[in-house]
Amino acid sequence: MRRFAALYAALDGTTRTNEKTAALADYFREAAPSDAAWAVWFLTGNRPRQAVPAKKLHQWAADVAGLPLWLFEESYDVVGDLAETIALILPPPVASSDLPLHHWISERLLPLRTADEALQREQLLACWGELGTVERFVFNKLITGGFRVGVSALLVQRALAQVSGVDARVIAHRMAGDWAPTAENYSRLVSPDSGGFDLSQPYPFFLAHPVEGEPARLGDIGDWQAEWKWDGIRGQLVKRAGQVFLWSRGEELITAQFPEIVAAASAATLPDCVLDGEVLAARDGRVLPFSALQKRLGRNHPGRKILADTPAIFLAYDLLELAGEDWRPRPLHQRRQDLHGLLYSLPLSDPRQVVLQLSDIVRAPSWETLAQARQQSRARGTEGLMLKRRESAYGVGRTRGDWWKWKVDALTIDCVLMYAQRGHGKRASLYTDYTFGVWSSPAAPADGNAEANSSTGAASSGKMAGKPRQLVTFAKAYSGLSDSEIAEVDAFIRRNTVEKFGPVRTVRPGLVFELAFEGIQRSVRHKSGVAVRFPRMARIRRDKKIEEADSLDTILHMLDTMGKP
């Protein structure tokens, strides 16, 4: 645990990629396979479930520190991170431990989940008594399920490649799927002669960067393949030895959630292969909004009604493996040609043709013509276009140069800041998580009492007819501002707090923000009656008064214009 905590501190203490890679490589050179396996698992984004409820952690930490609970809560409010607060207030350890990381996980942390309350408290206090401040902090992060540090899976794979001599792309493939943190799996991961793999194992996903500037800068349009960018679930359909597996981009096995896709791929006429594509909800030849697809998520045994109401398709756009052979090094235009032949070998009368489909290529003689086609994106229910170099191999992770996403401009709404909550990690002492509202109705001529009437309101402007104009909560956002802007907004929040409830502050209306988002749809779960996709703060509208912020009518008009259901 001591060496892993030191690694965490080294990674958290620098923003330089080379320094992080060196720290990772140094750790993996010295770590035993049983420790390295858990380190890889944690550092690549996996988190154990919370082992002890937060309420108990608050009380027990306060007891050990000899603090009244209210003082602990005040300390937590200032620090902003529970794991760090506990690590700071606890008295010095009464013992010292050199036990390895895997022992702390398997023998100390995991048993906490199943222990009764008395034993849980006894074991946890014993752990705290053996760990220094940094070790306690990391251990607490693992207990709470909130462990994260500023490294990507790609960086971990690069460090492992440096230590082992195995190509990083090979390591990435070996890690893909349901990789378990065992000494045996780690040894196979870094072994030059590692043998077989799980039949279900997908390939690492190849990801795109947003287009920088005008696409014409990419060169001759004939060198590029354009496809619609759909708003679904990126997935890999794996068929090996006649067995079918469906993986999401987050490397979650979602086979059971989409039985119609599995059934279509299970047909003997489709050979063993691995397809990259998109899982979409579609009915009568029309792709449904992402909100419809969400109804299918997490249902391992979807019933007849939901299967009938929200049928799913797999829209394939790349061929990664065929008959056991890795197709990824081949150029995209060849992979696409082979994929076309593979899918259209099915008889046209075969119902599988409806479920397994081929992504359309958007053909255009010039970048100008393609830009015109892109303007149809929202009418088609897409987010824009994907641009892929025809000669490109299928890479690993987010690699610049070969794949680009050319999304349509974000939708924007002017909103009023209503609530604020502290951030996390390095921003734990600042208010960085905001809730925004829009007006229940448009401003009437000479409406000068908007601020006085502002409060949370009803679900739609129709329900507000004849009532005072109110602010209705619309969306939450926490990204998009610079550090200096966050400091400015934080100071405003502290000066204009109306009330506090838990970690949240109600803020006196006074700041207008331009909120950008990728999509919008109706929702009965939200007070405004709508929900947005991927909201972010585009800018602070210092040029606008709160009375000039948008209303629900503006949003509903936006929905109608887009033709959303």
C-alpha positions, -999 to +999 in steps of 0.1 A: +000+000+000+028+024+008+044+021-027+010+025-044+002+055-023+035+070-033+027+063-069-007+081-065+011+111-050+036+112-078+008+110-105-013+136-087+017+160-083+024+165-120+007+174-152+036+163-174+029+131-194+065+120-195+068+123-157+036+103-152+048+076-176+081+074-158+064+071-124+041+043-137+070+024-153+091+026-121+062+012-101+055-017-125+092-026-127+093-033-090+058-044-081+048-080-076+023-092-102-004-095-075+001-058-066+006-046-102-027-063-112-047-042-088-028-011-097-036-016-134-072-022-125-076+010-104-055+032-127-076+023-158-108+036-143-122+007-124-135+013-089-146-010-061-181-005-048-184+016-017-174-007+012-187+014+041-216+039+040-205+075+041-227+083+072-207+057+092-174+070+079-184+105+092-193+093+126-164+069+132-138+093+119-152+120+142-151+096+172-115+086+165-104+122+161-122+132+193-143+158+174-180+165+177-199+155+145-208+191+137-171+201+137-163+172+114-190+183+090-177+218+090-142+205+083-156+184+055-174+214+041-141+233+039-120+205+025-147+192+002-134+156-001-144+130+024-113+108+020-090+137+024-109+151+054-107+118+073-070+114+065-062+149+078-082+148+111-072+113+123-044+111+150-010+097+140-009+059+133-002+036+163+016+010+141+033+008+108+025-016+080+045-028+050+018-051+038+015-052+000-014-036-020-031-069-028-033-078+009-049-045+018-075-050-010-083-087-005-078-091+032-087-057+045-110-037+021-132-063+004-142-081+037-156-047+050-185-051+026-199-082+043-189-075+080-216-065+105-215-030+118-195-037+150-168-058+131-168-033+103-160-005+127-133-025+145-116-035+112-117+000+097-103+017+128-075-009+128-067-001+092-066+037+099-043+030+129-016+014+106-016+039+078+001+073+073-017+103+060-012+096+023-019+059+026-051+067+046-062+091+019-057+065-009-073+037+012-103+060+020-107+067-017-109+030-024-134+025+005-157+052-008-155+040-044-142+075-054-107+066-065-094+085-095-062+101-106-051+120-137-040+091-159-056+075-189-058+038-197-036+046-228-009+061-205-009+030-183-007+007-213+023+028-226+041+024-193+035-013-193+048-016-229+079+003-218+085-021-190+076-054-207+087-048-243+052-058-255+035-035-280+011-011-263-016-021-288-013-057-279-015-049-242-046-028-249-062-057-266-054-081-238-069-057-213-101-052-233-133-067-219-138-081-185-102-081-173-098-093-137-070-080-114-052-113-107-015-121-107-020-146-135-038-121-157-011-095-151+016-120-160-002-128-192-007-092-199+030-083-200+043-116-213+058-116-248+046-151-253+011-148-238-011-174-253-049-175-261-076-151-249-112-152-239-135-158-268-156-127-258-126-103-258-132-072-278-106-049-293-098-015-279-120+011-295-106+036-320-118+071-311-120+104-330-110+140-322-132+170-330-123+186-363-099+216-358-108+245-381-123+239-415-123+203-428-109+215-461-075+217-442-076+179-442-068+178-479-084+162-509-120+151-500-114+120-521-090+108-494-118+107-468-149+087-460-178+105-444-206+089-424-234+102-402-225+104-365-254+088-346-263+093-310-264+058-297-242+033-278-208+026-295-204-011-295-185-041-307-203-072-319-180-102-313-188-136-329-162-164-322-167-201-323-204-195-330-208-175-298-220-139-298-210-111-274-219-074-275-197-049-258-202-012-251-174+014-255-171+014-217-162-023-220-195-034-204-209-066-217-244-058-228-253-090-247-283-098-225-298-063-230-302-067-268-313-102-276-325-093-311-290-082-321-275-114-307-301-135-325-294-119-358-256-123-354-260-159-342-271-170-377-249-196-393-248-175-425-228-148-407-192-161-402-171-155-371-161-118-371-158-087-349-178-056-360-175-020-348-206+000-348-235+017-330-264+002-311-295+023-319-332+022-311-351+021-344-386+014-356-402+014-391-369+025-406-365+055-384-338+059-357-354+069-323-339+095-299-313+083-274-340+087-246-358+057-262-326+036-262-321+045-225-352+024-217-333-007-228-302-001-207-297-022-176-325-047-185-309-080-188-342-097-196-362-071-216-399-081-218-420-085-249-435-050-246-402-031-244-388-052-272-418-044-294-419-007-283-382+000-286-365-025-310-327-022-314-304-024-344-267-027-348-254-002-374-220-015-384-193+007-398-160-013-395-147-048-397-120-056-371-117-094-374-128-120-399-125-158-395-100-153-366-077-129-386-070-094-373-084-070-400-074-038-382-041-031-400-058-031-434-068+002-449-103+014-441-116+013-477-107-024-478-123-031-444-154-013-456-156-033-488-153-065-470-179-054-444-203-046-472-199-080-487-203-097-453-236-080-444-251-081-478-244-118-482-276-123-461-307-129-482-327-097-487-357-115-473-339-124-441-353-104-411-317-101-399-312-075-426-333-052-405-312-057-373-277-058-387-273-028-410-244-010-427-237+026-420-243+049-450-215+067-466-222+104-472-209+111-507-199+146-518-177+160-546-164+188-524-160+200-488-186+227-495-212+201-507-204+180-476-209+210-454-244+214-469-252+178-462-240+183-426-267+209-421-293+181-424-279+164-393-304+174-367-333+168-391-320+133-396-315+128-358-277+127-360-250+147-343-230+156-375-205+137-395-175+113-390-145+118-412-122+089-417-091+087-438-097+060-464-061+046-460-062+045-422-057+014-401-080+008-371-060+023-342-062+022-304-077+049-283-079+086-293-052+090-320-050+123-340-049+124-378-071+096-392-105+099-376-123+132-369-158+140-357-174+170-374-204+177-352-230+204-358-228+235-338-241+231-303-276+243-293-275+272-269-298+287-243-293+317-220-300+306-184-299+320-149-277+306-121-300+293-094-281+267-072-244+258-066-225+229-051-188+224-043-166+206-068-143+177-062-106+170-059-086+202-065-118+222-068-133+209-036-131+244-019-148+261-048-184+262-060-182+247-095-213+226-100-242+247-110-280+244-116-295+268-141-330+280-147-351+295-175-382+317-173-416+300-171-429+325-198-415+351-221-409+386-207-439+409-209-433+444-221-418+465-194-416+436-170-394+450-143-403+426-115-386+394-128-361+392-101-386+398-073-408+370-087-380+344-093-383+310-077-385+274-088-417+269-107-440+244-125-432+220-153-441+240-184-452+274-195-487+261-202-491+253-165-479+287-156-506+306-175-519+334-154-492+330-127-462+353-120-432+347-142-408+323-124-375+307-129-377+269-136-347+246-131-336+235-165-301+219-165-269+212-145-234+219-157-199+219-143-176+223-172-166+250-197-153+279-175-117+289-170-101+289-135-104+327-133-141+325-143-147+298-117-131+320-090-153+349-101-185+329-100-175+313-067-171+348-052-205+358-066-221+327-050-207+334-016-219+370-017-254+360-029-263+329-010-299+329+000-300+296+019-280+264+024-294+229+025-267+202+028-239+209+003-261+230-019-266+268-019-295+287-032-282+317-051-299+350-056-305+354-093-280+377-108-258+359-134-268+348-169-249+320-186-249+308-222-254+270-219-244+248-248-257+213-253-257+186-280-294+175-279-327+182-263-358+160-257-390+160-237-388+146-202-415+140-175-387+137-149-375+173-151-394+204-138-389+222-171-404+192-190-372+189-211-338+173-207-306+182-225-276+161-235-240+170-225-246+205-212-216+228-207-211+265-200-202+283-231-197+318-215-209+341-188-233+366-204-222+398-186-240+417-213-274+404-203-298+411-174-316+381-159-349+393-173-334+387-208-327+350-202-346+326-223-380+310-214-395+276-217-413+288-249-379+292-265-370+257-256-403+242-268-400+261-301-365+246-304-380+211-299-407+217-325-383+231-350-360+200-346-390+177-352-384+158-319-412+137-305 
